[in-house]
Amino acid sequence: MFKPATTIDEVIVTIEKIIADSVQTKNRAGYFAALYLKVTNSVKNGVVKGQFQNGPRMEELDVVFANRYLKAYYQCQNNERPTASWDFAFQELKKSSVLVLEQLLLGMSAHINLDLGIATVQTQANYKAPLQDIHNDFDTMNTIIASLTYEALAELDKVSPMLSLLGLHAGDNDSVLIQFSIVNARDGAWCFAEELDGKTGEDFDACIQERDQNILQVGKSIIGQTGALAFTVWLVHLFEWRNPAKIINALHNNKKKHFTVGKTLPVIAS
């Protein structure tokens, strides 16, 4: 049974366990986890350094936000069904033909486009404060997400040396495979939060389900390449690294501590 994290530190330990387990089992789920660990560490540092207007609230938002991803991960591990957009992202991990880039984008799409708006509304509800009060900190957190995402995409050159054929460059919002820009995803998440704000009960659930189905279609568009682009994707994939454990460690990019096959961390959730 999934045990939600209650602090950023618990989120970090749980993500580290996912990375370690993914290396051990050669599970491509470790790709997104490696990226998300960097984001979570940076948000934690932002809270510590006072980069947010309300640090404790931002820690709560980060934890609520992360728990949606962690719950979806463990639901899939236990053969349960998460939200449709996350289910699609995790099912695509089983296909070796899907680019590492595409797999990362599927995770980002489900998490930013769906989870972020929900987590923002739930956090503000806990604080019994108007949604607008969190807007500046919401944008600050998304600036962190964007900068680290572009950094991670730039690092993909190591594992996918032909990726330049797709026109992918760090900070290039118009890259051909990025069907959603991170800026648009952020703005869409805020608009979704505004739509969700104030709804309760069945109306609240129905709004989430409708959004989930829309984001599922976004996910399908990310990998639904046709024509000449499909051939280019195939060519890029031909030269991509094949070892998931090696790819995870490259994305993790921690020279001081690389996880290795056979190494595990204490169980936080199951």
Secondary structure, DSSP 8 states (H G I E B T S, - for coil): ------SHHHHHHHHHHHHHHHHHHT-THHHHHHHHHHHHHHHHHHHHTT-SSSHHHHHHHHHHHHHHHHHHHHHHHTT----HHHHHHHHHTT-TTS-HHHHHHHHHIIIIIIIHHHHHHHHHHHHT--GGGGHHHHHHHHHHHHHHHHHHHHHHHHH-TTGGGGT--TT-TT-TT-SS-HHHHHHHHHHHHHHHTT--HHHHHHHHHHHHHHHHHHHHHHH---HHHHHHHHHHHHTS---HHHHHHHHH--SS----TT--------
